[in-house]
């Protein structure tokens, strides 16, 4: 159940959080040696395996009180094989709007040892903003390493944690 708080203007604000991990969900993937990637790594996944988009979509779905990605887009459905994760994010934004909410803020923390995303960070934010239909100024994206510890630190996995803040739309 999403957290509900009252703002000073007496609008209902909903917050949802979610995580996506390459080791805990078949709809995201484990890192593999993938020669088609510019860094030599890719993910093994049912959809395109974009953990940032999966975590953000699930956070928005949760805040809107909607079922998660796994329920709406099961990995057992062939139609979802290789699916663009931006579809999930756009559907989450639509679910929030249908429930009467707008996306106020999204915060995501990506955990991966390699590659470093600093040169692609703004491009990732802009793509996410476009899929959500919001300004890129409403998105915070951070990347952290695991300092060589565990599956993330060994570049065997990637994780992402996301929080979405929804605000009731004006009538």
C-alpha positions in Angstrom: 0.0 0.0 0.0 1.5 3.4 -1.0 2.4 5.8 1.8 -0.2 8.6 2.0 0.7 12.0 3.4 -1.0 15.4 3.4 0.8 18.4 2.0 0.2 22.0 3.2 -2.3 22.5 0.3 -4.2 19.4 1.5 -3.4 17.4 -1.6 -2.9 13.7 -1.3 0.7 12.7 -2.2 1.5 9.0 -2.9 5.0 7.5 -2.8 5.9 4.1 -4.2 9.2 2.4 -4.2 10.6 -0.6 -6.0 13.7 -2.4 -6.9 14.9 -4.5 -9.8 17.7 -6.9 -9.5 19.4 -9.1 -12.1 19.4 -12.0 -9.6 15.9 -11.9 -8.2 13.7 -11.5 -11.2 13.5 -13.2 -14.5 12.2 -10.1 -16.2 15.6 -8.4 -15.5 18.8 -10.1 -16.3 22.2 -11.2 -15.2 25.2 -9.6 -16.9 26.8 -11.6 -19.6 29.6 -11.2 -22.1 27.7 -9.7 -25.0 29.7 -8.7 -28.0 26.9 -6.4 -29.4 27.3 -4.1 -26.4 29.9 -1.3 -26.7 31.3 -2.3 -23.3 31.2 -6.1 -24.0 28.5 -6.7 -21.4 24.7 -7.2 -21.8 21.9 -8.7 -19.8 20.2 -12.0 -20.0 16.5 -11.2 -19.7 13.0 -11.9 -21.1 12.3 -8.2 -22.0 15.2 -5.9 -22.9 16.3 -6.1 -19.2 16.7 -2.4 -18.5 16.7 -2.5 -14.7 16.4 1.3 -14.3 13.2 1.4 -16.3 11.8 -1.7 -14.6 12.4 -0.3 -11.1 10.9 3.1 -12.1 7.9 1.5 -13.7 7.3 -0.6 -10.6 7.7 2.4 -8.3 5.1 4.4 -10.3 2.7 1.4 -10.5 3.0 0.9 -6.7 2.3 4.5 -6.0 -0.7 4.5 -8.3 -2.0 1.3 -6.6 -1.6 -0.7 -9.8 -0.3 -4.3 -10.2 3.5 -4.6 -10.8 5.3 -5.4 -14.0 5.4 -9.1 -13.3 1.6 -9.3 -13.0 0.9 -7.0 -16.0 3.6 -8.2 -18.3 4.5 -11.8 -17.3 7.7 -13.3 -18.6 5.7 -16.4 -19.6 3.9 -14.3 -22.3 5.8 -14.5 -25.6 4.6 -11.0 -26.6 6.9 -9.6 -23.8 10.0 -11.3 -25.2 12.6 -8.6 -26.0 10.0 -5.9 -25.2 11.2 -2.3 -24.8 11.1 -1.4 -21.1 10.0 2.1 -22.1 6.6 0.5 -22.8 6.3 -0.5 -19.1 7.3 3.1 -18.0 4.7 4.7 -20.3 2.1 2.2 -19.1 2.9 3.1 -15.5 2.6 6.8 -16.2 -0.7 6.2 -17.9 -1.9 4.2 -14.9 -1.0 7.0 -12.5 -2.9 9.5 -14.7 -5.9 7.2 -14.9 -5.9 7.1 -11.1 -5.9 10.9 -11.0 -2.2 11.5 -10.2 0.7 13.2 -11.9 4.3 12.2 -11.4 6.0 14.8 -9.1 9.4 13.3 -8.8 11.3 10.1 -9.6 14.6 9.0 -7.9 16.6 6.0 -9.0 19.9 4.6 -7.7 21.6 2.2 -10.1 24.2 -0.2 -8.6 26.7 -1.6 -11.0 30.5 -2.0 -10.9 31.0 -1.5 -14.6 30.4 0.3 -17.0 30.5 3.8 -15.5 27.4 5.7 -16.7 28.6 9.3 -16.2 28.9 10.0 -19.9 25.4 8.6 -20.6 23.6 9.8 -17.5 21.8 12.8 -19.0 20.8 10.7 -22.0 19.3 8.1 -19.6 17.4 10.9 -17.7 16.1 12.4 -20.9 14.9 9.0 -22.2 13.2 8.3 -18.9 11.5 11.7 -18.8 10.2 11.2 -22.4 8.7 7.8 -21.5 7.1 9.2 -18.3 5.9 12.3 -20.1 7.6 14.6 -17.5 10.4 17.2 -17.4 13.9 15.7 -16.9 14.2 18.1 -14.0 11.8 15.8 -12.1 14.2 12.9 -12.3 17.2 12.1 -10.2 19.5 9.3 -11.3 22.5 8.2 -9.3 25.0 5.3 -9.9 27.0 3.5 -7.3 29.5 0.7 -7.4 29.7 -2.2 -4.9 33.4 -1.6 -4.4 34.1 -5.1 -5.7 31.9 -6.9 -3.2 29.2 -9.5 -4.1 27.6 -10.2 -7.5 27.3 -6.5 -8.3 30.9 -5.9 -7.4 32.1 -8.8 -9.5 30.1 -7.4 -12.5 27.8 -10.4 -12.4 24.7 -8.4 -11.6 23.1 -5.0 -11.7 20.5 -3.6 -9.4 18.3 -0.5 -9.3 16.2 1.0 -6.5 13.6 3.6 -7.4 11.1 5.8 -5.6 8.2 7.7 -7.3 6.3 10.5 -5.8 2.8 11.1 -7.2 0.6 14.1 -6.6 -3.1 14.3 -6.9 -4.1 16.2 -10.1 -6.1 19.4 -9.8 -9.7 19.0 -10.6 
